[in-house]
Amino acid sequence: MSNKILIIDAMNTFIRNYVMNPSLSATGSPIGGTKGFLMTTQKLAREINPDKIIVVWDGGGGSAKRRAIVKEYKEGRKPLKLSKLNRAYDGMSTLEESQNRFDQMHRTIEYLNEMPFVQLMLEDVEADDVIAYICQMSSLKGKIKIIVSMDKDFIQLCDNETMIYQPIQNNFLNEKRVLERFGIHPNNFAIARAIDGDKSDNLEGIKGIGLKTIAKKIPLLANEKTYTLDDLEKFCREHQDEVKIFKNILDEYGKVELNYKMMQLYIPLISIQGSQHIRTTVEKFKPSLNRTEILKMMVLDGINEFNWNSLFQKFRSIVEDDRH
């Protein structure tokens, strides 16, 4: 066994492939989101060689709990524009493109149901919180957890057992590399992000203060020690006469507190029942493989021409390892 767990941020991975992969199905409809998702999974399974793969989707209404705190949360996100998509969507209306995207996502889930992967989706819970909870599970202590996502929010989870793989840059981030790249320790990254904000989620930060400035002017965030918002406020008060940014932070401190509440994953926003469901699903999961059904689906979708041998090899390995 490789002693590694691959955790895939499903929507992040699906949308990236949906936008970039121009593949068409046997009927001439775009199928790049599904095919690209499977290709990405095959590549990761081959290169990382995990002994467990967990795929986590955003639940329906997944942003509800954060919108209850900030109603504008993610409202700033613009819908995908056809002009930004690959050539497979030429000639499709916005409604047709939206329906195709839904169909591809549903088809991807159908494929995964026949594969020896844990697949999770909790109603009203974002994938970020589910992934954060999985990384903190005591039963997985000692396992290397590799999160596949382009989402910066996961950086705060990096430690000696948890790292992030960023597919577009083909880059791995662990605790050491986070410090080298950002000058901020993962234990304090949520504080830095709360100051910086996140435009993609419509969370406004303190104007004129980015991560580079934060790392330079608030060096305590580079320490392994976990600091609190109270520690940040104290530091800013002690130095507010030195540099203007400290006064700016203090003037809009409520915004920092609210952003931190929205962005931190150290305490995931999951109910007791949801937490129990995750633990039971991950710990009791018995991997199985329905190769015949998968191949039948691939023929129907017209993606069987691709060489999927290494993916099926990984499937067999996961199932066999579980039996021993």
Buried (B, 14 or more C-beta within 10 A) or exposed (E): EBEBBBBBBBBBBBBBBBBEBBBBBEEEBBBBBBBBBBBBBBEBBEEBBBBBBBBBBBBEEBBBBBBEEBEEBBEEEEEBEBEEBBEBBEEBEEEBBEEBBEBBBEBBBEBBEBBBBBBBBBEBBBBBBBBBBBBBBEEBEEBBBBBBBBBBBBBBBBBEBBBBBBBEEEEEBBBEBBBEEBBBBBBBBBBBBBBBBBEEBBBBBBEEBEBEBBBEBBEEBBEEEEBEBEBBBEBBEEBBEEBEBBBBBBEBBEBBBBBBBBBBBEEBBBEEEBBEBBBEBBEEBEBEBBEEBBBEBBEEBBBBEBEBEEBBEBBEBBBEBBEE
